[in-house]
Amino acid sequence: MTRQRVKWIENDGFERLNIYMRREYIEDKTAAKFVMLSQEPSLKGKGMQGGQPEPINTFVFNQGRAQIVMIDEVAYTMPPNCILPLVGGQHFVFEHPETLTAWQFNREFYCIVDHDAEVGCVGFLFYGIQHPMFITLSKEELAEISHLKKVFAEELLLSDHFQGEMLRTLLKRVIIQTTRIAKRQSVGYQAASEEKMDLVRKFALLLEGNYKTHHDVGFYASLLNKSPKTLSNVFLLYKQPAPSVIIRSRILLEAKRYLNYTDKTAKEIAYELGFDSPAHFSRFFKNYTKTNITSFRRS
């Protein structure tokens, strides 16, 4: 049986679609969850819970002014009239969350990996090598996303056996449209063929699933049936860092998340991230962050 939970707060007692709103669609049988937040101060990403990433993907829509967003303890400026995709495991806090709209969903509601052939976003919008990705909208694109925002809100007021499928259809439309816009804005996509860009996307997805156990470029190149040199040349064409740098950056990001958001010891983190010894992990961390683990955690 499908269950819908709705939290809805109004300023003046009259029904409005976009004022302090949190609406949830939950399927008990599958644990599928979809949430829409509009001008809701509670919007934030929890990053890790109990050492595991929060399994929620998010689209944040900013129709207002530019504002600061902290993502994994790094400050960025979110431009006006843009969309920001965020993946499960990222810790994020917005300067003014009450001015934003967000759509959040878990794997059970819509698995972007399983449906990648339909939407082509994995390794690009989500789990890609370019993060954060602020996707600016033209006047026409802004009007379309604003319309979808209203349709989402209206659909979440209903309760019938079509609701889940309708919400998935609307979400898929947001994903596809956002992917199209982002590709048009990407210098790399303009310079490289679709085949080469798929190679970059597949690398990013493979990295997300294997970075804790495989730290060498050769492993990923072999899975993609390419030589390490060929893979590096594709990334050069895309104007991206070398695959070895991307692998290293992903490992460092996860290490920082563990140090920031969990109580795991350096030894536990070292083995979690596939290092032969805590000493090896300690040297790696200090070499590329220019600070030791104890100082980083203290700061």
Backbone as JSON, one array per atom type, in Angstrom:
{
  "sequence": "MTRQRVKWIENDGFERLNIYMRREYIEDKTAAKFVMLSQEPSLKGKGMQGGQPEPINTFVFNQGRAQIVMIDEVAYTMPPNCILPLVGGQHFVFEHPETLTAWQFNREFYCIVDHDAEVGCVGFLFYGIQHPMFITLSKEELAEISHLKKVFAEELLLSDHFQGEMLRTLLKRVIIQTTRIAKRQSVGYQAASEEKMDLVRKFALLLEGNYKTHHDVGFYASLLNKSPKTLSNVFLLYKQPAPSVIIRSRILLEAKRYLNYTDKTAKEIAYELGFDSPAHFSRFFKNYTKTNITSFRRS",
  "N": [[0.84, -1.19, 0.0], [0.5, 2.26, -0.75], [1.72, 5.11, 0.87], [1.32, 8.49, 1.76], [3.02, 11.19, 3.14], [2.51, 14.41, 4.35], [3.75, 17.57, 5.03], [2.82, 20.76, 5.67], [2.93, 24.15, 5.8], [1.37, 27.22, 6.16], [1.44, 30.77, 5.57], [-0.74, 32.54, 5.9], [-3.05, 31.13, 6.28], [-4.45, 30.5, 3.98], [-4.62, 28.47, 1.04], [-1.63, 27.94, -0.57], [0.91, 27.31, -3.01], [3.66, 27.48, -2.76], [4.83, 28.22, -0.28], [6.71, 27.86, 2.52], [6.89, 24.91, 2.42], [6.8, 21.42, 2.71], [6.61, 18.39, 1.26], [6.01, 14.94, 1.12], [6.31, 11.89, -0.59], [5.81, 8.56, -0.03], [6.42, 5.15, -0.44], [5.43, 2.41, 1.22], [5.85, -0.32, 0.74], [8.08, -0.55, -0.95], [9.91, 1.21, 0.09], [10.41, 3.5, -1.28], [11.06, 6.96, -1.75], [10.15, 10.3, -2.17], [10.69, 13.73, -2.04], [9.58, 17.06, -1.83], [10.73, 20.25, -1.3], [9.98, 23.55, -0.58], [10.98, 26.76, -0.19], [11.84, 26.09, 2.35], [13.28, 26.13, 5.46], [14.68, 23.95, 6.51], [16.17, 22.66, 4.59], [18.96, 20.82, 3.82], [21.97, 18.89, 3.45], [22.87, 15.86, 4.93], [25.16, 14.45, 4.68], [27.06, 12.09, 5.91], [25.82, 9.34, 7.8], [26.29, 7.56, 10.61], [28.65, 6.69, 9.49], [27.96, 5.95, 6.95], [26.96, 7.04, 3.69], [24.29, 9.37, 3.26], [21.51, 8.24, 1.53], [20.36, 9.95, -0.55], [19.52, 11.75, -3.42], [19.61, 15.04, -4.82], [18.0, 17.83, -6.37], [18.51, 21.22, -6.52], [16.84, 24.24, -6.87], [17.29, 27.49, -7.69], [15.67, 30.4, -7.74], [16.03, 32.87, -6.86], [18.28, 35.35, -5.53], [21.9, 35.28, -5.86], [23.73, 33.1, -3.68], [25.62, 31.8, -0.86], [26.78, 28.48, -0.67], [27.72, 25.8, 1.33], [29.53, 23.01, 0.62], [30.51, 19.95, 1.6], [32.18, 21.26, 3.44], [33.38, 23.24, 1.94], [33.19, 26.46, 0.53], [30.99, 27.77, -1.89], [29.66, 29.89, -4.49], [26.36, 30.07, -5.3], [24.8, 30.78, -8.26], [22.15, 33.08, -9.33], [18.96, 31.95, -10.66], [19.39, 29.14, -11.38], [20.19, 25.58, -11.44], [21.25, 23.11, -9.17], [22.67, 20.01, -9.02], [22.95, 17.49, -6.54], [24.56, 14.82, -4.84], [23.91, 11.75, -3.01], [25.46, 11.51, 0.15], [26.87, 13.85, 0.1], [27.59, 16.64, 2.13], [25.76, 19.46, 2.74], [24.99, 22.94, 3.13], [22.94, 25.73, 2.87], [23.09, 29.29, 2.45], [20.72, 30.79, 2.42], [18.33, 28.9, 2.67], [15.59, 29.13, 2.72], [14.77, 30.42, 0.47], [14.8, 28.71, -1.63], [13.97, 25.92, -3.85], [13.66, 22.42, -3.68], [14.09, 19.11, -4.96], [14.07, 15.87, -3.84], [15.18, 12.49, -3.82], [15.28, 8.93, -3.36], [17.16, 5.89, -4.12], [15.34, 3.82, -4.36], [13.02, 5.08, -5.19], [13.72, 6.29, -7.67], [16.12, 5.04, -9.61], [18.99, 6.3, -10.74], [21.15, 5.09, -11.93], [20.26, 2.57, -12.91], [18.46, 3.55, -14.75], [19.96, 4.92, -16.59], [20.27, 4.7, -19.35], [18.02, 5.91, -20.24], [18.05, 8.56, -19.3], [20.7, 9.52, -19.21], [22.4, 10.77, -17.28], [24.14, 9.88, -15.32], [27.41, 9.97, -14.06], [27.74, 12.4, -15.07], [25.74, 14.65, -14.43], [25.26, 13.47, -11.93], [27.53, 11.89, -9.74], [29.62, 12.67, -11.3], [32.66, 14.08, -12.78], [32.83, 16.74, -12.56], [32.15, 18.78, -10.12], [31.01, 21.16, -7.72], [28.16, 21.44, -9.95], [26.86, 24.11, -11.31], [24.08, 24.95, -12.97], [23.08, 27.2, -15.17], [20.08, 28.92, -16.11], [18.23, 29.89, -18.98], [15.86, 32.49, -19.86], [13.62, 31.22, -20.96], [14.07, 28.56, -20.19], [14.03, 28.84, -17.44], [11.36, 29.52, -17.07], [10.14, 27.1, -17.8], [11.11, 25.25, -15.84], [10.05, 26.47, -13.6], [7.35, 26.12, -14.11], [7.21, 23.31, -13.96], [7.79, 23.02, -11.29], [5.45, 23.97, -10.11], [3.64, 22.04, -11.08], [4.62, 19.71, -9.87], [4.06, 20.35, -7.16], [1.28, 20.48, -7.2], [0.66, 17.85, -7.93], [1.52, 16.45, -5.71], [-0.45, 16.94, -3.94], [-2.42, 15.19, -4.49], [-3.8, 11.85, -4.16], [-3.65, 8.92, -5.3], [-3.5, 5.81, -7.16], [-2.0, 6.44, -9.35], [-0.19, 8.34, -8.68], [2.56, 7.93, -7.84], [3.83, 7.05, -10.22], [3.39, 9.26, -11.86], [4.87, 11.24, -10.52], [7.43, 10.17, -10.84], [7.67, 10.38, -13.61], [7.63, 13.17, -13.93], [9.94, 13.81, -12.52], [11.85, 12.53, -14.11], [11.66, 14.1, -16.36], [12.68, 16.53, -15.42], [15.32, 15.7, -14.92], [16.24, 14.95, -17.51], [15.91, 17.36, -18.95], [17.58, 19.07, -17.49], [20.02, 17.79, -17.87], [20.35, 18.1, -20.65], [20.6, 20.93, -20.84], [22.9, 21.35, -19.31], [24.82, 19.96, -20.82], [24.9, 21.52, -23.13], [26.11, 23.74, -22.1], [28.58, 22.88, -21.39], [31.98, 23.01, -22.05], [33.59, 20.85, -22.69], [31.77, 18.96, -23.77], [31.13, 20.2, -26.1], [33.45, 20.02, -27.46], [34.14, 17.35, -27.7], [33.26, 14.06, -28.99], [30.11, 12.29, -28.7], [30.6, 9.66, -28.1], [33.14, 9.7, -26.87], [32.53, 11.26, -24.67], [30.78, 9.6, -23.35], [32.59, 7.73, -22.52], [33.99, 9.15, -20.58], [31.93, 9.55, -18.76], [31.35, 6.89, -18.05], [33.74, 6.17, -16.86], [33.65, 7.84, -14.58], [31.47, 6.75, -13.22], [32.36, 4.13, -12.76], [34.52, 4.73, -11.13], [33.23, 5.74, -8.86], [32.15, 3.46, -7.8], [34.35, 1.92, -7.18], [36.56, 3.22, -6.02], [37.46, 2.85, -3.42], [38.79, 0.5, -3.36], [40.41, 0.27, -5.59], [43.04, 2.08, -6.79], [44.46, 2.73, -9.01], [44.97, 3.91, -12.37], [45.11, 2.06, -14.44], [43.39, -0.07, -13.78], [40.77, 0.96, -14.2], [40.94, 1.73, -16.86], [41.26, -0.77, -18.1], [38.76, -1.95, -17.61], [37.26, -0.39, -19.25], [38.16, -1.11, -21.66], [40.32, 0.25, -22.77], [43.57, 1.78, -23.19], [45.62, 3.13, -20.55], [46.85, 5.5, -21.46], [45.25, 6.27, -23.66], [42.87, 6.78, -22.33], [43.66, 8.94, -20.73], [44.17, 10.83, -22.72], [41.61, 11.33, -23.7], [40.45, 12.62, -21.52], [42.03, 14.88, -21.48], [41.19, 16.11, -23.85], [38.64, 16.75, -23.07], [39.2, 18.74, -21.39], [39.71, 18.26, -18.7], [41.08, 17.27, -15.48], [43.76, 14.82, -15.25], [43.03, 11.25, -15.25], [44.31, 9.97, -13.06], [44.58, 12.05, -11.21], [41.92, 12.64, -10.71], [41.05, 10.27, -9.5], [42.62, 10.33, -7.19], [41.63, 12.69, -6.03], [39.02, 11.94, -5.46], [39.36, 9.98, -3.5], [40.57, 11.51, -1.49], [38.48, 13.3, -0.95], [36.56, 11.59, 0.2], [37.97, 10.73, 2.42], [38.19, 13.14, 3.85], [35.49, 13.55, 4.39], [34.95, 11.42, 6.14], [36.64, 12.18, 8.24], [35.55, 14.63, 8.97], [32.81, 14.12, 9.55], [32.43, 11.76, 10.94], [33.29, 9.49, 13.64], [35.31, 7.78, 13.13], [38.51, 6.27, 13.41], [41.85, 7.2, 12.27], [43.17, 4.9, 11.47], [41.02, 3.15, 10.95], [39.81, 4.51, 8.85], [41.84, 4.43, 6.95], [41.98, 1.67, 6.23], [39.38, 1.38, 5.34], [39.43, 2.87, 3.03], [41.1, 1.45, 1.42], [43.89, 1.41, 1.77], [47.18, 0.08, 2.29], [48.28, 0.32, 4.8], [47.93, 2.25, 7.85], [50.0, 4.12, 8.01], [50.72, 4.51, 5.34], [48.37, 5.71, 4.37], [48.41, 8.03, 5.95], [50.7, 9.35, 4.98], [49.92, 9.77, 2.33], [47.68, 11.47, 2.7], [48.82, 13.74, 3.96], [50.66, 14.53, 2.03], [49.1, 15.45, -0.09], [47.29, 17.26, 0.99], [48.72, 18.95, 2.51], [48.66, 19.02, 5.25], [48.57, 17.31, 8.4], [46.66, 14.43, 9.52], [45.63, 14.62, 12.14], [45.74, 17.4, 12.68], [44.05, 18.34, 10.67], [41.56, 17.22, 11.38], [41.19, 18.42, 13.88], [40.92, 21.08, 13.15]],
  "CA": [[0.0, 0.0, 0.0], [1.25, 3.49, -0.83], [1.39, 6.08, 1.91], [1.87, 9.81, 1.51], [3.1, 12.05, 4.3], [2.58, 15.79, 3.91], [3.92, 18.63, 6.02], [2.52, 21.94, 4.88], [2.72, 25.27, 6.69], [0.99, 28.41, 5.39], [1.59, 32.05, 6.28], [-1.96, 33.3, 6.17], [-4.21, 30.26, 6.4], [-5.01, 30.19, 2.68], [-3.81, 27.5, 0.31], [-0.65, 28.41, -1.54], [1.72, 26.17, -3.43], [5.1, 27.64, -2.64], [5.18, 28.91, 0.95], [7.11, 26.98, 3.6], [6.24, 23.66, 2.08], [7.52, 20.15, 2.63], [5.68, 17.31, 0.92], [6.7, 13.66, 0.95], [5.61, 10.72, -1.13], [6.53, 7.38, 0.46], [5.81, 3.84, -0.69], [5.82, 1.51, 2.31], [6.26, -1.64, 0.26], [9.39, -0.49, -1.59], [10.73, 2.22, 0.78], [10.66, 4.61, -2.19], [10.79, 8.25, -1.11], [10.33, 11.52, -2.96], [10.39, 14.88, -1.18], [9.69, 18.4, -2.42], [10.87, 21.31, -0.31], [9.89, 24.86, -1.21], [11.17, 27.82, 0.8], [11.85, 25.35, 3.61], [14.57, 26.37, 6.13], [15.35, 22.71, 6.91], [16.9, 22.08, 3.48], [20.39, 20.63, 3.97], [22.43, 17.52, 3.25], [23.48, 15.34, 6.16], [26.46, 13.84, 4.39], [27.19, 10.72, 6.39], [25.12, 8.96, 9.02], [26.87, 6.3, 11.08], [29.73, 6.27, 8.59], [27.43, 5.62, 5.64], [26.39, 8.22, 3.03], [22.84, 9.49, 3.19], [21.2, 7.79, 0.16], [19.38, 10.86, -1.15], [19.97, 12.68, -4.45], [18.87, 16.29, -4.71], [18.07, 18.95, -7.3], [18.17, 22.49, -5.86], [16.44, 25.23, -7.86], [17.41, 28.84, -7.13], [15.04, 31.45, -8.54], [16.33, 34.16, -6.22], [19.6, 35.93, -5.68], [23.06, 34.44, -5.59], [23.97, 32.86, -2.26], [26.7, 30.89, -0.54], [26.45, 27.12, -0.26], [28.86, 25.03, 1.81], [29.44, 21.62, 0.21], [31.64, 19.25, 2.21], [33.0, 22.26, 4.13], [33.97, 24.19, 0.99], [32.21, 27.48, 0.18], [30.78, 28.11, -3.3], [28.58, 30.84, -4.74], [25.32, 29.56, -6.19], [24.26, 31.92, -9.02], [20.69, 33.13, -9.45], [18.35, 31.27, -11.81], [20.18, 27.97, -11.75], [19.91, 24.31, -10.79], [22.43, 22.44, -8.65], [22.47, 18.6, -8.65], [23.77, 17.04, -5.42], [24.43, 13.37, -4.7], [23.9, 11.2, -1.68], [26.77, 11.51, 0.78], [27.39, 15.2, 0.2], [27.1, 17.47, 3.21], [25.59, 20.81, 2.2], [24.21, 23.93, 3.89], [22.75, 26.94, 2.08], [23.01, 30.55, 3.19], [19.3, 31.15, 2.54], [17.53, 27.78, 2.14], [14.18, 29.49, 2.65], [14.47, 31.0, -0.84], [15.07, 27.69, -2.64], [13.11, 24.75, -4.02], [14.48, 21.22, -3.85], [13.45, 17.81, -5.17], [14.96, 14.85, -3.31], [14.66, 11.15, -4.07], [16.24, 7.85, -3.08], [17.34, 4.9, -5.19], [14.12, 3.01, -4.5], [12.04, 5.85, -5.95], [14.2, 6.37, -9.05], [17.54, 4.7, -9.64], [19.58, 6.96, -11.9], [22.08, 4.15, -12.57], [19.47, 1.62, -13.67], [17.74, 4.24, -15.83], [20.88, 5.83, -17.28], [20.03, 4.65, -20.79], [16.89, 6.8, -20.52], [18.28, 9.97, -18.95], [22.08, 9.87, -19.51], [22.92, 11.76, -16.33], [25.11, 9.3, -14.41], [28.77, 10.3, -14.47], [27.72, 13.78, -15.57], [25.07, 15.41, -13.37], [25.48, 12.77, -10.67], [28.77, 11.1, -9.68], [30.5, 13.1, -12.38], [33.97, 14.6, -12.4], [32.71, 18.19, -12.38], [31.25, 19.09, -9.01], [29.58, 21.23, -8.01], [27.79, 21.87, -11.29], [25.79, 25.11, -11.28], [23.54, 24.98, -14.34], [22.3, 28.42, -15.3], [18.89, 28.77, -16.94], [17.78, 31.03, -19.77], [14.52, 32.94, -19.49], [12.67, 30.18, -21.35], [14.32, 27.38, -19.34], [13.56, 29.2, -16.1], [9.89, 29.42, -17.09], [9.76, 25.68, -17.85], [11.35, 24.63, -14.53], [9.07, 27.06, -12.68], [6.08, 25.43, -14.37], [7.32, 21.96, -13.4], [7.71, 23.19, -9.84], [4.02, 24.08, -9.78], [3.0, 20.75, -11.36], [5.03, 18.82, -8.77], [3.33, 20.71, -5.94], [-0.12, 20.09, -7.37], [0.58, 16.39, -7.95], [1.73, 15.96, -4.35], [-1.69, 17.11, -3.19], [-3.32, 14.1, -4.85], [-3.49, 10.56, -3.54], [-4.25, 7.81, -6.01], [-2.49, 4.84, -7.55], [-1.2, 6.99, -10.44], [0.65, 9.41, -8.19], [3.98, 7.58, -7.86], [4.33, 7.03, -11.6], [3.39, 10.64, -12.36], [6.02, 11.93, -9.92], [8.65, 9.67, -11.5], [7.69, 10.96, -14.96], [8.02, 14.56, -13.78], [11.35, 13.83, -12.13], [12.64, 12.17, -15.29], [11.66, 15.27, -17.24], [13.65, 17.47, -14.84], [16.67, 15.16, -15.12], [16.6, 15.03, -18.93], [16.04, 18.76, -19.34], [18.77, 19.61, -16.85], [21.18, 17.2, -18.56], [20.47, 18.78, -21.95], [21.1, 22.29, -20.63], [24.28, 21.26, -18.83], [25.68, 19.55, -21.93], [25.07, 22.66, -24.02], [26.98, 24.71, -21.44], [29.87, 22.27, -21.11], [33.0, 23.16, -23.1], [34.03, 19.52, -23.07], [30.79, 18.31, -24.63], [31.17, 20.84, -27.41], [34.72, 19.68, -28.11], [34.31, 15.9, -27.84], [32.13, 13.32, -29.53], [29.26, 11.65, -27.7], [31.26, 8.41, -27.7], [34.2, 10.02, -25.92], [31.92, 11.73, -23.43], [30.27, 8.42, -22.65], [33.75, 7.12, -21.88], [34.23, 9.94, -19.37], [30.83, 9.25, -17.83], [31.51, 5.52, -17.55], [34.87, 6.21, -15.92], [33.18, 8.46, -13.34], [30.6, 5.79, -12.53], [33.23, 3.04, -12.27], [35.3, 5.27, -10.02], [32.37, 5.85, -7.68], [31.92, 2.14, -7.24], [35.59, 1.15, -6.93], [37.7, 4.02, -5.56], [37.95, 2.39, -2.12], [39.59, -0.72, -3.51], [41.32, 0.36, -6.73], [43.56, 3.43, -6.85], [45.31, 2.9, -10.2], [44.27, 4.21, -13.62], [45.08, 0.86, -15.27], [42.21, -0.87, -13.47], [39.6, 1.55, -14.85], [41.17, 1.66, -18.31], [41.0, -2.14, -18.56], [37.31, -2.17, -17.6], [36.71, 0.37, -20.37], [38.81, -1.63, -22.87], [41.2, 1.29, -23.29], [44.85, 1.88, -22.52], [45.67, 4.32, -19.68], [47.21, 6.68, -22.26], [44.07, 6.66, -24.43], [41.93, 7.35, -21.37], [44.18, 10.26, -20.35], [44.0, 11.73, -23.86], [40.2, 11.71, -23.75], [40.23, 13.61, -20.46], [42.7, 16.09, -21.93], [40.3, 16.7, -24.82], [37.5, 17.25, -22.31], [39.73, 19.81, -20.55], [39.58, 17.82, -17.32], [42.33, 16.73, -14.91], [44.09, 13.44, -15.62], [42.31, 10.26, -14.45], [44.99, 9.71, -11.78], [44.26, 13.17, -10.32], [40.51, 12.5, -10.34], [41.01, 9.16, -8.53], [43.2, 10.83, -5.94], [40.71, 13.67, -5.45], [37.84, 11.25, -4.91], [39.79, 9.33, -2.26], [40.75, 12.58, -0.5], [37.16, 13.81, -0.57], [35.93, 10.64, 1.12], [38.75, 10.78, 3.66], [37.78, 14.35, 4.56], [34.14, 13.32, 4.91], [35.07, 10.57, 7.33], [37.26, 12.95, 9.32], [34.65, 15.71, 9.37], [31.44, 13.77, 9.93], [32.34, 10.5, 11.69], [34.27, 9.3, 14.71], [36.26, 6.73, 12.72], [39.93, 6.57, 13.61], [42.66, 7.24, 11.04], [43.43, 3.52, 11.09], [39.79, 2.61, 10.35], [39.61, 5.18, 7.56], [42.87, 3.92, 6.04], [41.58, 0.37, 5.69], [38.12, 1.6, 4.63], [39.74, 3.45, 1.72], [41.93, 0.53, 0.63], [45.33, 1.58, 1.92], [47.85, -1.09, 2.88], [48.58, 0.57, 6.2], [47.62, 3.61, 8.3], [51.14, 4.99, 7.68], [50.59, 4.84, 3.91], [47.27, 6.68, 4.28], [48.85, 9.27, 6.58], [51.61, 10.01, 4.04], [49.1, 10.19, 1.2], [46.85, 12.6, 3.1], [49.65, 14.91, 4.2], [51.3, 14.91, 0.78], [48.18, 16.15, -1.0], [46.53, 18.32, 1.67], [49.72, 19.77, 3.19], [48.41, 19.02, 6.69], [48.42, 15.94, 8.87], [45.29, 14.04, 9.81], [45.23, 15.15, 13.45], [45.51, 18.85, 12.55], [42.86, 18.54, 9.84], [40.36, 16.89, 12.18], [41.05, 19.42, 14.92], [40.5, 22.35, 12.56]],
  "C": [[0.88, 1.25, 0.0], [0.77, 4.46, 0.22], [2.04, 7.4, 1.57], [1.86, 10.6, 2.82], [3.29, 13.48, 3.82], [2.77, 16.71, 5.11], [3.77, 19.94, 5.27], [2.18, 23.08, 5.82], [2.44, 26.5, 5.83], [1.14, 29.67, 6.23], [0.26, 32.63, 6.74], [-3.21, 32.43, 6.25], [-4.87, 29.9, 5.09], [-4.05, 29.27, 1.93], [-2.92, 28.22, -0.7], [0.29, 27.26, -1.85], [3.18, 26.29, -3.04], [5.54, 28.37, -1.38], [5.48, 27.89, 2.03], [6.52, 25.59, 3.46], [7.23, 22.51, 2.09], [6.48, 19.07, 2.37], [6.48, 16.06, 0.61], [5.76, 12.63, 0.34], [6.43, 9.5, -0.73], [5.74, 6.12, 0.13], [6.31, 2.87, 0.36], [6.42, 0.21, 1.79], [7.69, -1.63, -0.28], [10.38, 0.43, -0.89], [11.11, 3.37, -0.15], [10.24, 5.92, -1.53], [11.1, 9.38, -2.07], [9.88, 12.69, -2.08], [10.53, 16.15, -2.01], [9.71, 19.41, -1.28], [10.81, 22.64, -1.06], [9.94, 25.93, -0.13], [11.18, 27.23, 2.2], [13.23, 25.51, 4.28], [15.35, 25.1, 6.48], [16.17, 22.07, 5.79], [18.4, 22.03, 3.76], [20.72, 19.16, 3.73], [23.18, 17.04, 4.47], [24.82, 14.67, 5.93], [26.5, 12.38, 4.77], [26.41, 10.52, 7.68], [25.65, 7.6, 9.45], [27.95, 5.77, 10.16], [29.27, 5.88, 7.21], [26.81, 6.86, 5.0], [24.87, 8.2, 3.06], [22.41, 9.19, 1.74], [20.15, 8.65, -0.55], [20.06, 11.73, -2.2], [19.06, 13.89, -4.45], [19.07, 17.19, -5.92], [17.66, 20.2, -6.52], [17.97, 23.54, -6.95], [16.45, 26.6, -7.19], [16.81, 29.85, -8.09], [15.39, 32.83, -8.01], [17.73, 34.63, -6.49], [20.69, 34.9, -5.47], [23.23, 34.27, -4.08], [25.09, 31.85, -2.08], [26.14, 29.52, -0.17], [27.75, 26.44, 0.17], [28.63, 23.58, 1.43], [30.69, 20.9, 0.7], [32.67, 20.23, 2.74], [33.76, 23.2, 3.2], [32.89, 25.16, 0.54], [32.19, 27.73, -1.33], [29.67, 29.16, -3.38], [27.6, 30.24, -5.73], [24.7, 30.74, -6.93], [22.74, 31.95, -8.97], [20.23, 32.35, -10.67], [19.18, 30.08, -12.29], [19.7, 26.74, -11.0], [21.24, 23.69, -10.36], [22.1, 21.0, -8.31], [23.44, 18.23, -7.52], [23.51, 15.55, -5.2], [24.39, 12.96, -3.24], [25.32, 11.15, -1.12], [27.38, 12.9, 0.89], [26.75, 15.93, 1.38], [26.96, 18.89, 2.66], [24.67, 21.66, 3.08], [24.15, 25.2, 3.05], [22.64, 28.17, 2.98], [21.56, 30.94, 3.44], [18.43, 30.02, 1.97], [16.06, 28.11, 1.98], [13.8, 30.13, 1.32], [14.55, 29.98, -1.97], [13.95, 26.66, -2.74], [14.02, 23.55, -4.26], [13.6, 20.0, -4.09], [14.46, 16.75, -4.73], [14.33, 13.47, -3.51], [15.73, 10.12, -3.75], [16.26, 6.86, -4.23], [16.07, 4.1, -5.44], [13.04, 3.76, -5.28], [12.44, 5.93, -7.42], [15.7, 6.14, -9.05], [18.16, 5.27, -10.91], [20.56, 6.04, -12.63], [21.31, 3.17, -13.45], [18.79, 2.26, -14.87], [18.65, 5.15, -16.66], [20.68, 5.83, -18.79], [18.91, 5.61, -21.19], [17.26, 8.27, -20.33], [19.72, 10.44, -19.15], [22.72, 10.86, -18.57], [24.02, 11.21, -15.43], [26.52, 9.52, -14.93], [28.86, 11.68, -15.06], [27.07, 14.67, -14.52], [25.36, 14.8, -12.01], [26.72, 11.88, -10.78], [29.73, 11.46, -10.81], [31.8, 13.68, -11.87], [33.94, 16.11, -12.2], [31.68, 18.48, -11.3], [31.84, 20.22, -8.19], [29.33, 21.76, -9.41], [26.59, 22.82, -11.17], [25.31, 25.33, -12.71], [22.61, 26.18, -14.46], [21.19, 28.25, -16.33], [18.6, 30.05, -17.72], [16.37, 31.42, -19.31], [13.48, 31.87, -19.8], [12.82, 28.93, -20.47], [13.84, 27.63, -17.92], [12.03, 29.08, -16.02], [9.44, 27.97, -17.08], [9.96, 25.01, -16.49], [10.37, 25.18, -13.5], [7.7, 26.42, -12.86], [6.1, 24.03, -13.78], [7.24, 21.99, -11.88], [6.24, 23.24, -9.39], [3.31, 22.74, -9.99], [3.36, 19.72, -10.28], [4.18, 19.08, -7.53], [1.87, 20.29, -6.03], [-0.29, 18.58, -7.32], [0.72, 15.82, -6.54], [0.53, 16.19, -3.44], [-2.66, 15.96, -3.44], [-2.93, 12.83, -4.11], [-4.27, 9.47, -4.25], [-3.14, 6.89, -6.51], [-1.67, 5.29, -8.76], [-0.1, 7.92, -9.93], [2.15, 9.11, -8.29], [4.56, 7.63, -9.27], [4.37, 8.43, -12.19], [4.58, 11.42, -11.81], [7.33, 11.47, -10.56], [8.79, 10.26, -12.91], [8.14, 12.42, -14.91], [9.49, 14.68, -13.41], [12.25, 13.51, -13.32], [12.72, 13.34, -16.27], [12.65, 16.32, -16.73], [15.08, 17.0, -15.11], [17.12, 15.33, -16.57], [16.82, 16.48, -19.35], [17.29, 19.39, -18.75], [20.04, 19.07, -17.51], [21.41, 17.86, -19.91], [21.09, 20.16, -21.8], [22.57, 22.25, -20.23], [25.24, 20.86, -19.95], [25.92, 20.71, -22.9], [26.06, 23.67, -23.43], [28.39, 24.18, -21.2], [30.82, 22.41, -22.3], [33.44, 21.8, -23.61], [33.06, 18.84, -24.02], [30.77, 18.93, -26.02], [32.4, 20.4, -28.19], [34.85, 18.2, -28.43], [33.06, 15.25, -28.42], [31.34, 12.69, -28.39], [29.9, 10.35, -27.19], [32.35, 8.66, -26.66], [33.62, 10.5, -24.59], [31.3, 10.6, -22.65], [31.4, 7.69, -21.93], [34.07, 7.83, -20.56], [33.17, 9.63, -18.32], [30.99, 7.87, -17.22], [32.68, 5.43, -16.56], [34.41, 6.75, -14.57], [32.32, 7.49, -12.53], [31.41, 4.62, -11.97], [34.05, 3.5, -11.06], [34.47, 5.32, -8.75], [32.16, 4.5, -7.01], [33.17, 1.41, -6.8], [36.74, 1.93, -6.29], [38.26, 3.55, -4.21], [38.87, 1.17, -2.25], [40.6, -0.65, -4.64], [41.73, 1.82, -6.93], [44.36, 3.7, -8.13], [44.47, 3.08, -11.46], [44.11, 2.95, -14.47], [43.84, 0.01, -15.02], [40.98, -0.35, -14.22], [39.74, 1.5, -16.37], [40.85, 0.27, -18.85], [39.51, -2.45, -18.59], [36.64, -1.47, -18.78], [37.31, -0.06, -21.71], [39.65, -0.56, -23.57], [42.55, 1.2, -22.58], [44.81, 3.1, -21.6], [45.98, 5.59, -20.47], [46.01, 7.19, -23.06], [43.06, 7.35, -23.51], [42.37, 8.76, -20.98], [44.0, 11.28, -21.48], [42.56, 12.21, -24.0], [39.91, 12.79, -22.71], [40.89, 14.94, -20.81], [41.83, 16.84, -22.93], [39.11, 17.36, -24.13], [37.89, 18.4, -21.39], [39.5, 19.52, -19.07], [40.92, 17.32, -16.8], [42.54, 15.28, -15.36], [43.33, 12.46, -14.74], [42.96, 9.98, -13.09], [44.68, 10.8, -10.76], [42.82, 13.06, -9.83], [40.34, 11.38, -9.31], [41.5, 9.64, -7.17], [42.24, 11.81, -5.25], [39.5, 13.01, -4.82], [38.18, 10.57, -3.58], [39.95, 10.38, -1.15], [39.42, 13.15, -0.03], [36.51, 12.89, 0.45], [36.66, 10.63, 2.46], [38.34, 11.99, 4.5], [36.37, 14.2, 5.13], [34.17, 12.48, 6.17], [35.62, 11.38, 8.51], [36.34, 14.04, 9.84], [33.37, 15.21, 10.04], [31.31, 12.45, 10.67], [33.41, 10.48, 12.79], [35.28, 8.21, 14.37], [37.69, 7.19, 12.96], [40.65, 6.62, 12.26], [42.95, 5.83, 10.54], [42.21, 2.92, 10.39], [39.57, 3.21, 8.97], [40.6, 4.65, 6.52], [42.44, 2.61, 5.41], [40.26, 0.46, 4.92], [38.38, 2.08, 3.2], [40.78, 2.65, 0.94], [43.42, 0.73, 0.73], [45.93, 0.37, 2.63], [48.09, -0.93, 4.37], [48.16, 1.98, 6.57], [48.75, 4.59, 7.95], [51.09, 5.44, 6.22], [49.5, 5.89, 3.71], [47.69, 8.03, 4.83], [49.77, 10.05, 5.65], [50.85, 10.57, 2.85], [48.32, 11.46, 1.55], [47.69, 13.86, 3.28], [50.29, 15.42, 2.92], [50.4, 15.78, -0.08], [47.32, 17.21, -0.33], [47.44, 19.29, 2.4], [49.42, 19.94, 4.68], [48.26, 17.58, 7.14], [46.99, 15.68, 9.32], [44.8, 14.63, 11.13], [44.9, 16.64, 13.36], [44.25, 19.13, 11.74], [41.6, 18.29, 10.65], [40.13, 17.94, 13.27], [40.5, 20.73, 14.37], [39.06, 22.29, 12.05]]
}
